[in-house]
Amino acid sequence: MLKHSAKILSVSSILLMMVPASFALAETTASFRYPLSNFTGPVPSQWAKLAVDPERNEIYALNQYQNDIRIFDEHGMEIYSFGEEFVSATDIAIGDDGDVYVLTKSHAASTLHLCDYRGEPTSEIELKNLPAEFSSFRADRLVYAQGVLYLVDSGRLLVAVVDSDGSFKRGHDLDATLKQLTVGDKRTKEKRLADISMHGFDVDKNGNMLFTVPTLFSAFRMSADGELEGFGRAGSGPGKFGVTGGIVADAEGRIYVSDRLRCVVLIFDENFEFQSEFGFRGDRPSNLIVPDDLAIDNNGNVYVAQAANRGVSVFSVTSK
């Protein structure tokens, strides 16, 4: 059964959650460390999809355009690669025991593959007991959190939460929830909410779903019982959103959102107050080019996937 929002904030109230205009209100800073590399230098990739193995503190990077999955150790050095057999892979997730889940998508359907910790395929996971509302469901995003898998159809804004064997547990129709928001007059509402789609998606330590909607210049946090909160304001200055991309939260509750247009990663506290941002467009190693997917490991390193074959850059964040 689909869950709808128990408490919905209007877009107008979301837009009133104005982030502070200053660059960094708290002493939260990010320092560039290194790019993900091998013995020949930085490993190029185009908007890689990222996942962290929490047990081994290894980072997996899926280069969708080359069916290439590379594993890097906690120091950012490549230790293994696989993935040639996964045609049209769209996302990757790592289970608590090191199992690897790879999501592939074709014109007709999406398929969830289970592999061992080094990428050897062991089985395909069939989705079971999906409700009628998911009859045309085709997942293109995948997250593993708290022992379950979150499969996301980002075009339809549907989320299916399933067990590791594919059994359906619950579903969320985020499109229906967002379209209950009020945005001024009817004409404005229809214009703002027409053909919305999700971009970034993740699940925080408390089981809250985090996602971004670029056309609303907003990021959202939704609890498992359907309470929806959002934040963000369009603009080109610090703390404002151009085109929202990836989203992730760290162990302290800070929320990171990449901005593909402004070429920065913005940091907010758990109350959605703007803290700082880092990256900025340029050619230096610490700069970012159209940053997108994000991941955070147990050491607090933030991994940022980029365009232009810039690969994945690693930053450390400190806060006082």
C-alpha positions as CSV (number, residue, x, y, z in Angstrom):
1,M,0.0,0.0,0.0
2,L,1.3,3.4,-0.9
3,K,2.0,5.9,1.8
4,H,1.1,9.5,1.5
5,S,2.3,12.4,3.5
6,A,1.0,12.8,7.0
7,K,2.2,16.3,7.1
8,I,2.9,18.3,3.9
9,L,4.6,21.7,3.7
10,S,3.5,23.9,0.9
11,V,6.1,25.0,-1.7
12,S,5.4,28.6,-0.7
13,S,6.4,27.8,2.9
14,I,9.4,25.8,1.7
15,L,10.5,28.8,-0.3
16,L,10.2,31.0,2.8
17,M,12.8,28.8,4.5
18,M,15.4,31.2,3.2
19,V,19.0,30.0,3.6
20,P,21.3,32.7,5.1
21,A,23.1,34.8,2.5
22,S,26.5,34.5,4.0
23,F,29.0,32.0,2.7
24,A,29.5,30.1,6.0
25,L,27.6,30.8,9.2
26,A,29.2,28.0,11.2
27,E,32.8,26.9,11.1
28,T,32.1,24.1,8.7
29,T,34.9,23.7,6.1
30,A,35.7,21.3,3.4
31,S,39.2,20.4,2.2
32,F,40.1,18.7,-1.0
33,R,42.0,15.5,-0.4
34,Y,42.5,13.6,-3.7
35,P,40.8,12.1,-6.7
36,L,40.0,8.4,-6.9
37,S,43.0,7.0,-8.6
38,N,45.0,3.9,-9.7
39,F,48.7,3.5,-10.3
40,T,48.5,5.5,-13.6
41,G,46.8,8.5,-12.0
42,P,43.2,9.8,-11.5
43,V,40.5,7.4,-12.9
44,P,38.3,9.3,-15.3
45,S,34.5,8.8,-15.2
46,Q,31.4,10.7,-16.3
47,W,28.8,11.2,-13.5
48,A,29.6,8.0,-11.7
49,K,27.1,6.4,-9.3
50,L,28.6,5.9,-5.9
51,A,28.2,3.5,-3.0
52,V,30.1,2.8,0.2
53,D,30.8,-0.6,1.7
54,P,30.6,0.3,5.4
55,E,32.3,-2.8,6.6
56,R,35.4,-2.5,4.6
57,N,35.1,1.3,4.1
58,E,35.6,0.8,0.3
59,I,34.0,3.0,-2.3
60,Y,32.3,1.7,-5.4
61,A,32.1,3.8,-8.5
62,L,29.8,2.8,-11.4
63,N,30.6,4.5,-14.7
64,Q,27.3,4.0,-16.5
65,Y,28.6,4.8,-19.9
66,Q,31.2,2.0,-20.0
67,N,29.6,-0.8,-17.9
68,D,32.5,-0.3,-15.5
69,I,32.4,-0.7,-11.7
70,R,35.6,0.1,-9.8
71,I,36.3,-0.5,-6.2
72,F,38.7,1.9,-4.3
73,D,40.1,1.4,-0.8
74,E,39.8,4.0,2.0
75,H,42.8,5.8,0.7
76,G,41.2,6.3,-2.7
77,M,43.3,3.7,-4.7
78,E,41.7,1.3,-7.0
79,I,41.9,-2.3,-5.9
80,Y,39.5,-4.2,-8.2
81,S,37.1,-3.7,-11.1
82,F,34.2,-5.6,-12.8
83,G,31.0,-4.9,-14.5
84,E,31.3,-5.8,-18.2
85,E,28.4,-8.3,-17.9
86,F,26.0,-5.6,-16.7
87,V,24.7,-3.9,-19.8
88,S,22.9,-0.6,-19.1
89,A,23.7,-0.6,-15.3
90,T,22.1,2.5,-13.7
91,D,23.0,2.2,-10.0
92,I,24.8,0.2,-7.4
93,A,24.3,-0.5,-3.6
94,I,26.3,-2.4,-1.0
95,G,24.7,-4.6,1.7
96,D,25.8,-4.9,5.3
97,D,27.6,-8.2,4.6
98,G,29.4,-6.9,1.5
99,D,26.9,-8.2,-1.0
100,V,26.7,-6.0,-4.1
101,Y,23.4,-5.1,-5.7
102,V,23.5,-3.8,-9.3
103,L,20.5,-2.3,-11.0
104,T,20.2,-2.5,-14.8
105,K,17.5,-1.0,-16.9
106,S,16.2,-1.8,-20.4
107,H,13.4,-0.3,-22.5
108,A,11.0,-3.0,-21.1
109,A,12.1,-3.5,-17.5
110,S,14.6,-3.0,-14.7
111,T,16.6,-5.9,-13.2
112,L,18.2,-6.2,-9.8
113,H,21.3,-8.4,-9.7
114,L,23.0,-9.8,-6.6
115,C,26.7,-10.3,-6.6
116,D,29.3,-11.3,-4.0
117,Y,31.6,-8.7,-2.5
118,R,33.9,-8.7,-5.6
119,G,31.2,-8.5,-8.2
120,E,30.7,-12.1,-9.2
121,P,27.0,-12.5,-10.1
122,T,25.1,-15.0,-7.9
123,S,21.4,-14.4,-8.8
124,E,18.8,-12.0,-10.1
125,I,16.3,-10.7,-7.5
126,E,12.7,-10.8,-8.6
127,L,10.4,-8.1,-7.2
128,K,7.4,-9.8,-5.5
129,N,3.9,-8.6,-4.5
130,L,4.2,-5.1,-6.1
131,P,0.8,-3.4,-5.9
132,A,-1.2,-2.4,-8.9
133,E,0.1,1.2,-8.7
134,F,3.6,-0.2,-9.6
135,S,2.5,-2.1,-12.7
136,S,4.7,0.1,-14.9
137,F,7.4,0.6,-12.3
138,R,10.9,0.7,-13.8
139,A,13.6,1.5,-11.2
140,D,16.7,3.5,-12.2
141,R,18.0,4.4,-8.7
142,L,19.0,2.0,-5.8
143,V,19.9,2.5,-2.2
144,Y,20.5,-0.1,0.6
145,A,19.7,1.1,4.1
146,Q,18.7,-0.5,7.4
147,G,18.5,-3.9,5.9
148,V,16.2,-3.1,3.0
149,L,16.5,-1.9,-0.6
150,Y,15.0,1.3,-1.9
151,L,14.2,1.1,-5.6
152,V,13.3,4.4,-7.3
153,D,11.6,5.2,-10.5
154,S,12.8,8.8,-10.7
155,G,10.6,9.7,-13.7
156,R,7.4,8.7,-12.0
157,L,8.7,9.6,-8.5
158,L,7.8,6.1,-7.1
159,V,9.8,4.4,-4.4
160,A,9.4,0.7,-3.7
161,V,11.0,-0.6,-0.4
162,V,11.7,-4.3,-0.6
163,D,13.5,-7.0,1.4
164,S,16.8,-8.4,0.2
165,D,14.8,-11.2,-1.5
166,G,12.7,-8.7,-3.4
167,S,9.5,-8.9,-1.3
168,F,7.6,-5.6,-1.3
169,K,7.3,-3.9,2.1
170,R,5.9,-0.5,1.3
171,G,5.7,2.1,-1.4
172,H,5.8,5.9,-1.7
173,D,4.2,7.9,-4.5
174,L,6.2,11.1,-4.1
175,D,4.7,12.6,-7.3
176,A,1.2,12.5,-5.7
177,T,2.6,13.9,-2.4
178,L,4.3,16.8,-4.1
179,K,1.3,17.6,-6.2
180,Q,-0.7,18.2,-3.0
181,L,1.5,21.2,-2.3
182,T,0.0,24.6,-2.9
183,V,1.9,27.1,-5.1
184,G,-0.2,30.2,-5.2
185,D,-2.9,30.3,-7.8
186,K,-4.0,27.2,-9.8
187,R,-2.2,28.3,-13.0
188,T,1.1,28.8,-11.1
189,K,0.7,25.4,-9.4
190,E,0.1,23.5,-12.6
191,K,3.1,25.2,-14.2
192,R,5.5,24.5,-11.4
193,L,4.4,20.9,-10.8
194,A,4.0,19.8,-14.4
195,D,6.3,16.9,-15.3
196,I,8.4,17.1,-12.2
197,S,11.0,14.5,-11.7
198,M,13.5,13.4,-9.0
199,H,17.2,13.6,-9.4
200,G,19.2,12.8,-6.3
201,F,18.0,10.2,-3.8
202,D,19.4,8.7,-0.6
203,V,18.3,7.4,2.8
204,D,19.8,8.8,6.1
205,K,20.7,7.0,9.3
206,N,17.2,7.5,10.7
207,G,15.5,6.0,7.6
208,N,14.4,9.3,6.2
209,M,14.3,9.5,2.4
210,L,16.3,12.5,0.9
211,F,15.6,13.6,-2.6
212,T,16.0,16.6,-4.9
213,V,13.6,18.1,-7.5
214,P,15.5,20.4,-9.8
215,T,12.4,22.2,-11.3
216,L,11.3,23.2,-7.8
217,F,14.9,24.4,-6.8
218,S,14.4,22.3,-3.7
219,A,15.6,19.3,-1.6
220,F,13.2,17.2,0.5
221,R,13.3,14.9,3.5
222,M,10.5,12.4,4.0
223,S,10.1,10.1,6.9
224,A,9.0,6.5,6.6
225,D,5.5,7.4,7.8
226,G,5.2,10.1,5.1
227,E,6.0,13.4,6.8
228,L,7.5,15.7,4.2
229,E,9.8,18.6,4.8
230,G,11.6,20.7,2.2
231,F,14.1,23.5,1.8
232,G,15.7,25.5,-0.9
233,R,15.5,28.8,-2.8
234,A,16.5,29.5,-6.4
235,G,19.5,31.8,-6.9
236,S,23.1,32.1,-7.9
237,G,24.6,33.1,-4.5
238,P,25.9,31.0,-1.6
239,G,23.3,28.8,0.0
240,K,20.9,29.0,-3.0
241,F,20.1,26.3,-5.6
242,G,20.7,26.5,-9.4
243,V,20.1,23.0,-10.6
244,T,20.0,20.5,-7.7
245,G,21.8,17.2,-8.1
246,G,22.8,14.5,-5.7
247,I,22.0,14.5,-2.0
248,V,23.4,12.6,1.1
249,A,23.5,13.0,4.9
250,D,26.4,12.3,7.2
251,A,26.4,10.7,10.7
252,E,26.0,14.1,12.4
253,G,22.9,14.8,10.3
254,R,24.4,17.4,8.0
255,I,22.9,17.3,4.5
256,Y,25.0,17.7,1.4
257,V,23.4,18.8,-1.9
258,S,25.3,19.1,-5.2
259,D,24.4,21.9,-7.5
260,R,25.1,21.0,-11.1
261,L,24.7,24.5,-12.4
262,R,26.7,26.4,-9.8
263,C,29.3,23.6,-9.6
264,V,29.3,23.4,-5.8
265,V,28.3,21.1,-3.0
266,L,26.2,22.9,-0.4
267,I,26.1,21.8,3.3
268,F,23.1,22.3,5.5
269,D,22.6,21.2,9.2
270,E,19.7,18.9,10.1
271,N,17.4,21.9,10.5
272,F,18.1,22.9,6.9
273,E,20.2,25.9,7.9
274,F,23.0,26.7,5.4
275,Q,26.5,26.1,6.7
276,S,28.9,26.3,3.8
277,E,29.7,25.2,0.3
278,F,32.7,24.0,-1.6
279,G,34.0,23.1,-5.1
280,F,33.3,25.9,-7.6
281,R,33.9,25.7,-11.3
282,G,37.5,25.7,-12.5
283,D,40.5,23.6,-13.5
284,R,42.2,23.2,-10.1
285,P,42.0,19.8,-8.4
286,S,39.8,21.2,-5.7
287,N,37.3,22.6,-8.3
288,L,34.2,20.7,-9.5
289,I,32.7,20.4,-13.0
290,V,28.9,19.7,-12.9
291,P,29.0,17.7,-9.6
292,D,26.3,15.1,-9.2
293,D,26.2,11.9,-7.1
294,L,27.5,12.0,-3.6
295,A,28.6,9.5,-1.0
296,I,30.1,9.6,2.5
297,D,32.2,6.9,4.2
298,N,32.8,6.1,7.9
299,N,35.8,8.5,8.0
300,G,33.7,11.5,7.0
301,N,35.1,11.7,3.5
302,V,32.7,13.1,1.0
303,Y,32.9,11.6,-2.5
304,V,31.7,13.8,-5.4
305,A,31.1,12.5,-8.9
306,Q,31.6,14.9,-11.8
307,A,31.2,15.4,-15.5
308,A,33.8,16.0,-18.2
309,N,35.6,12.8,-17.3
310,R,36.8,14.5,-14.1
311,G,36.1,11.4,-12.1
312,V,35.4,11.4,-8.4
313,S,36.9,13.9,-6.0
314,V,37.3,13.3,-2.3
315,F,36.9,16.0,0.4
316,S,37.1,16.0,4.2
317,V,34.6,18.1,6.1
318,T,35.2,19.5,9.6
319,S,32.9,21.5,11.8
320,K,33.5,23.3,15.1
